[in-house]
Amino acid sequence: MRPIEILLVEDNPGDARLTREAFSQGTVRTNMHHARDGEQAIAFVRRQGVYQDAPRPDLVILDLNLPRRGGREVLEDIKTDPALQQIPVIVLTSSQAQEDVLHSYRLHANCFITKPGDLETLIHVAQSIEEFWFKLVRLPSTT
């Protein structure tokens, strides 16, 4: 079975490192790609520029607060593009604001998770994502 392709869109290097570490503890083979801002994320999913040979992500993990192009814009771009809209997008952000939750779901986020403050809980979140999205759910084919 091929590895699951994940695009992590996260501008904080510490949070990106912790998220990578959390997913490395899982039992499913994954390739974690990293975009540091919204512009890179859109270029990656559309396979533009330096990302022309990038794999199509099976799942996007998206922070909302990003430089250059915010996470809300990235979410809207993905979910309104017929070629991309079937890619599941998990919002993983530090926000606990109900407004952010509602806005994300209005833009068709597949789920909204508030980032935990410690590695142990983040590992549990990653394992829950793995269990649900990679073992229980059938993801659309990327071909």
VOTIMI-926579 format. One record per residue (C-alpha): residue number from 1; x negated, y negated, z. Coordinates in Angstrom, 2 decimals, padded with zeros to 5 digits. Each point is the difference from the previous one (the first is absolute). Example, Ala and Ser with C-alpha at 12.3 -4.5 7.8 and 13.67 -1.06 7.14 Angstrom:
% residues 2
NODE   i      xx      yy      zz
NODE   1 -012.30  004.50  007.80
NODE   2 -001.37 -003.44 -000.66
This chain:
% residues 143
NODE   i      xx      yy      zz
NODE   1  000.00  000.00  000.00
NODE   2 -001.34 -003.42 -000.91
NODE   3 -000.62 -002.60  002.71
NODE   4  002.68 -002.60  000.75
NODE   5 -001.04 -003.41 -001.35
NODE   6  000.65 -002.75  002.55
NODE   7 -000.49 -003.70 -000.58
NODE   8 -000.61 -001.84  003.26
NODE   9  000.59 -003.73 -000.37
NODE  10 -001.62 -001.58  003.04
NODE  11 -002.13 -003.13  000.36
NODE  12 -001.29  000.67  003.53
NODE  13 -003.16  002.18 -000.26
NODE  14  000.49  001.36  003.53
NODE  15  003.60  001.03 -000.66
NODE  16 -001.02  001.55 -003.33
NODE  17 -002.75  002.00  001.70
NODE  18  002.36  001.21  002.74
NODE  19  002.66  000.96 -002.54
NODE  20 -002.54  001.96 -002.04
NODE  21 -001.19  001.72  003.18
NODE  22  003.56  000.85  001.03
NODE  23  000.80  001.57 -003.38
NODE  24 -003.28  001.92 -000.03
NODE  25  001.30  001.92  003.04
NODE  26  002.83  001.47 -002.07
NODE  27  000.38  003.41 -001.58
NODE  28  000.97 -001.21 -003.48
NODE  29 -002.73 -000.96 -002.46
NODE  30  000.26 -003.67 -000.85
NODE  31 -001.96 -002.54 -001.98
NODE  32  000.34 -003.37  001.72
NODE  33 -000.58 -002.98 -002.28
NODE  34 -000.24 -003.46  001.49
NODE  35  001.17 -003.38 -001.29
NODE  36 -000.98 -002.98  002.14
NODE  37  002.64 -002.40 -001.30
NODE  38  003.21 -000.09 -001.97
NODE  39 -001.68 -000.85 -003.31
NODE  40 -002.22  003.10  000.25
NODE  41  003.01  002.11  000.93
NODE  42  002.00 -001.04 -003.06
NODE  43 -003.02  000.46 -002.28
NODE  44 -000.50  003.50  001.48
NODE  45  003.59  001.21 -000.44
NODE  46  000.16 -001.48 -003.50
NODE  47 -003.47  001.36 -000.85
NODE  48 -001.31 -003.35 -001.15
NODE  49 -003.56 -001.28 -000.25
NODE  50 -002.47  001.92  002.16
NODE  51  002.86  002.35  000.99
NODE  52  000.81  001.19 -003.53
NODE  53 -001.14  003.53  000.92
NODE  54  001.58 -000.01  003.46
NODE  55  002.33  002.85  000.84
NODE  56  003.65 -000.84  000.38
NODE  57  000.76 -000.05  003.72
NODE  58  002.42  002.55  001.39
NODE  59  000.59 -002.33  002.95
NODE  60 -000.78 -003.62  000.85
NODE  61 -000.64 -001.09  003.58
NODE  62  000.49 -003.75  000.04
NODE  63 -000.78 -002.72  002.51
NODE  64  002.24 -003.06 -000.32
NODE  65 -002.51 -002.71  000.89
NODE  66 -002.51 -000.05 -002.82
NODE  67 -002.13 -002.66 -001.69
NODE  68  000.44 -001.10 -003.61
NODE  69  003.34  001.79 -000.47
NODE  70  002.07  000.94  003.02
NODE  71  001.30  003.45  000.78
NODE  72  003.59 -001.05 -000.63
NODE  73 -000.94 -001.07 -003.53
NODE  74 -001.87  003.27 -000.57
NODE  75  003.01  001.97  001.23
NODE  76  002.34 -001.95 -002.25
NODE  77 -002.32  000.43 -003.00
NODE  78 -000.18  003.76  000.51
NODE  79  003.69  000.51  000.64
NODE  80  001.19 -002.13 -002.94
NODE  81 -002.36  001.58 -002.54
NODE  82  001.69  003.02 -001.62
NODE  83 -003.41  001.64 -000.53
NODE  84 -000.88 -000.29  003.71
NODE  85  003.22 -000.13  002.00
NODE  86  000.09  003.71  000.80
NODE  87 -003.30 -000.22  001.94
NODE  88  000.89  000.16  003.71
NODE  89 -001.18 -003.05  001.94
NODE  90 -000.51  000.17  003.74
NODE  91 -000.28 -003.39  001.66
NODE  92 -002.56  000.32  002.81
NODE  93 -000.40 -003.39  001.60
NODE  94 -000.60 -001.68  003.33
NODE  95  003.32 -001.84 -000.29
NODE  96  002.88  000.97  002.26
NODE  97  002.27 -002.74 -001.35
NODE  98  003.48  001.18 -000.94
NODE  99 -000.13 -002.45 -002.91
NODE 100 -003.03  001.87 -001.44
NODE 101  001.72  003.36  000.47
NODE 102  003.17 -001.17 -001.77
NODE 103 -001.88 -001.76 -002.80
NODE 104 -002.17  003.07 -000.62
NODE 105  003.03  002.27 -000.30
NODE 106  001.76 -002.52 -002.24
NODE 107 -003.03  000.27 -002.28
NODE 108  000.43  003.81  000.11
NODE 109 -002.86  000.98  002.30
NODE 110  000.28  003.70  000.73
NODE 111 -000.74 -000.55  003.68
NODE 112 -001.29 -002.61  002.42
NODE 113 -002.47  000.86  002.76
NODE 114 -001.53 -002.41  002.50
NODE 115 -003.74  000.65  000.36
NODE 116 -000.88  001.56  003.32
NODE 117 -002.73 -001.63  002.05
NODE 118 -002.18  003.06  000.59
NODE 119 -001.62  002.75 -002.05
NODE 120  001.75  002.86  001.79
NODE 121  003.45 -001.37 -000.83
NODE 122 -001.10 -000.87 -003.55
NODE 123 -001.12  003.62 -000.45
NODE 124  003.48  001.11  001.12
NODE 125  001.57 -002.42 -002.52
NODE 126 -002.27  001.33 -002.77
NODE 127  000.90  003.59  000.91
NODE 128  003.70 -000.90 -000.06
NODE 129 -000.40 -001.63 -003.42
NODE 130 -001.88  003.08 -001.21
NODE 131  002.59  002.39  001.38
NODE 132  002.94 -001.87 -001.52
NODE 133 -001.38 -001.39 -003.29
NODE 134 -002.43  002.78 -000.95
NODE 135  001.61  003.15  001.41
NODE 136  003.75 -000.59  000.20
NODE 137  000.74 -002.49 -002.79
NODE 138 -000.53  000.78 -003.66
NODE 139 -001.86 -002.92 -001.55
NODE 140  000.54 -000.92 -003.65
NODE 141 -002.59  001.25 -002.46
NODE 142 -002.70 -002.53 -000.82
NODE 143 -000.40  001.15 -003.58
